[in-house]
Amino acid sequence: MTAGESMEALIAEFINQRVWAIVGASGDPEKFGHKIFVALKGAGYTVYPVNPKGGEIAGDKVYPSLADLPVKPAVVDIVVPPAVAEEIARECAELGLRRVWLQPGAESQAAIRYCRENGIEVVHGDCAMRRRRRWD
């Protein structure tokens, strides 16, 4: 299996998980943290928005951190700058969260390496929004 084929299989596995957290969720409809949250929710996923600012997005409570979520999400979708993504990857390891999707713009080699070295499956180099047709 090539690297591209194995990434496709990993993406399919992630998409089959129905409980996601969006780290970097935003109330701003122009931001990807908002678009991904609303699109996944609209496709029937259970989605938890995470942003240290808190508040609400589309009527849902925004949690300040992954540790504050009421359940463990199956997938953590990260939509923050690379330096913050590296911190979130460490938080995922501490919380036993084993699937991380690093959105373009959030990924760094350090975050990818950290995930791999700590038993976290990681999708990178691809946007979840590109995969929308497979969510339903």
C-alpha positions in Angstrom: 0.0 0.0 0.0 1.4 3.4 -1.0 1.5 6.4 1.4 -1.4 7.9 -0.6 -3.5 4.8 -0.4 -2.9 4.5 3.4 -3.8 8.2 3.9 -7.1 7.5 1.9 -7.8 4.5 4.2 -7.2 6.6 7.3 -9.4 9.4 6.0 -12.2 6.9 5.4 -11.8 5.6 8.9 -11.9 9.1 10.4 -15.0 10.0 8.3 -16.8 6.9 9.7 -16.4 8.2 13.2 -19.5 10.2 14.2 -18.2 12.3 17.2 -15.8 15.1 16.4 -14.3 18.0 18.2 -13.3 21.1 16.2 -10.4 22.9 17.9 -10.3 26.4 16.6 -14.1 26.5 16.1 -15.2 30.0 15.3 -18.5 32.0 15.3 -17.2 33.8 12.2 -18.9 32.2 9.1 -15.9 33.1 7.0 -13.5 31.0 9.0 -12.9 27.3 8.3 -13.4 26.5 12.0 -17.0 27.6 11.6 -17.5 26.1 8.1 -16.3 22.6 9.2 -18.3 22.7 12.4 -21.6 23.7 10.7 -21.0 21.3 7.8 -20.3 18.2 10.0 -23.3 19.1 12.3 -25.5 19.4 9.2 -24.4 16.0 8.0 -25.6 14.5 11.3 -22.3 14.2 13.2 -22.1 15.0 16.9 -19.7 17.9 16.9 -18.2 19.8 19.9 -16.7 23.3 19.2 -13.5 24.0 21.1 -12.1 27.5 21.5 -10.6 29.1 24.7 -12.9 32.1 24.1 -15.9 30.0 24.9 -19.4 31.3 24.0 -21.8 29.7 21.5 -21.7 28.7 17.8 -25.0 28.0 16.0 -26.6 27.6 19.4 -24.1 25.1 20.7 -21.9 25.7 23.7 -18.2 26.3 22.9 -15.9 24.4 25.2 -12.6 26.1 26.3 -10.5 23.0 25.9 -10.7 19.3 25.0 -10.5 18.4 28.7 -13.8 20.3 29.2 -15.8 18.2 26.7 -18.6 16.0 28.2 -17.4 13.0 26.1 -14.2 11.9 24.4 -14.5 12.7 20.7 -13.4 10.0 18.2 -11.8 12.6 16.0 -10.1 15.9 16.9 -10.1 18.3 13.9 -7.5 21.0 14.4 -8.0 24.4 12.8 -5.4 26.6 14.6 -1.9 27.9 13.8 0.8 25.3 13.8 2.4 26.2 17.1 -1.0 25.8 18.8 -1.6 22.6 16.9 1.5 21.2 18.5 0.1 22.0 22.0 -3.3 20.4 21.1 -1.5 17.2 19.9 0.1 17.0 23.3 -3.3 17.5 25.0 -4.7 14.8 22.8 -2.0 12.3 24.0 -2.7 13.2 27.6 -6.4 12.7 27.2 -6.1 9.4 25.3 -7.5 10.9 22.1 -6.1 8.8 19.2 -7.3 10.5 15.9 -6.2 14.0 14.9 -6.9 15.7 11.6 -4.6 18.6 11.0 -6.2 21.0 8.6 -4.1 22.8 6.0 -2.6 25.8 7.8 -2.6 24.0 11.1 -0.1 21.3 10.3 3.6 21.3 11.1 6.2 18.5 10.9 6.6 18.7 14.7 2.9 18.1 15.3 2.8 15.2 12.7 5.9 13.7 14.3 4.5 14.1 17.8 1.3 12.3 16.9 3.0 9.4 15.2 5.5 9.0 18.1 2.7 9.0 20.6 0.3 6.5 19.0 -2.1 9.1 17.5 -3.4 8.5 14.0 -3.0 11.7 12.0 -4.5 13.0 8.8 -2.6 15.9 7.2 -2.2 17.4 3.8 -6.0 17.3 3.1 -9.0 19.4 4.1 -12.0 17.8 5.8 -14.3 20.1 3.7 -12.9 18.5 0.5 -14.4 15.2 1.8 -17.9 16.5 2.5 -19.6 14.3 -0.1 -18.5 11.2 2.0 -20.0 12.5 5.3 -23.6 11.4 4.6 
